[in-house]
Amino acid sequence: MHQRLAHAIPTQRQQSRTHPLYWCFLLLLCAAYIQGGLTKAVDFPAALAEMHHFGLAPERPLALLTIAGELGASLLILCGVLRWAGALYLALFTFAANFVANRFWEMAEPARTMAANGFFEHLGLVGAFLIVAWVDVKGRPRG
């Protein structure tokens, strides 16, 4: 393996040393995705209705992918196995979903302000997941 890449991938020993408080922070970060994935899995007709509401088709495969992505990526992050990949997935998923669900620029007040708040809050989640991916691959940023 290329020497540079070998240093970028955390070893199993490094992954198993997740500080309990850091793990709790990761759980908080993943909480909405765990809750969303479980809710969609338990009430699949509602998951299909959500896809339809946002104009996403075909509903069934997209709902299944959403469930698998939310739960699978959260599991990777919490288990510390390919944490960077799970974090990167949820960052990209959140970024894309944000432009589907929080189109504040198309809304009138008062919905516009609430959707704008949600849009920028989700950008904060994207940033947090990118930090998790960075820390997992590179370690704590210097500077």
Buried (B, 14 or more C-beta within 10 A) or exposed (E): EEEEEEEEEBEEEEBEEBEEEEBEEBEEBBEBBBEBBBBBBEEEEEBBEBBEEBEBEEBEEBBBEBBEBBBBBBBBBBBBBBBBBBBBBBBBBBBEBBEEBBBBEEBEEEEBEEBBEBBEEBBEBBEBBBBBBBBBBEEEEEE
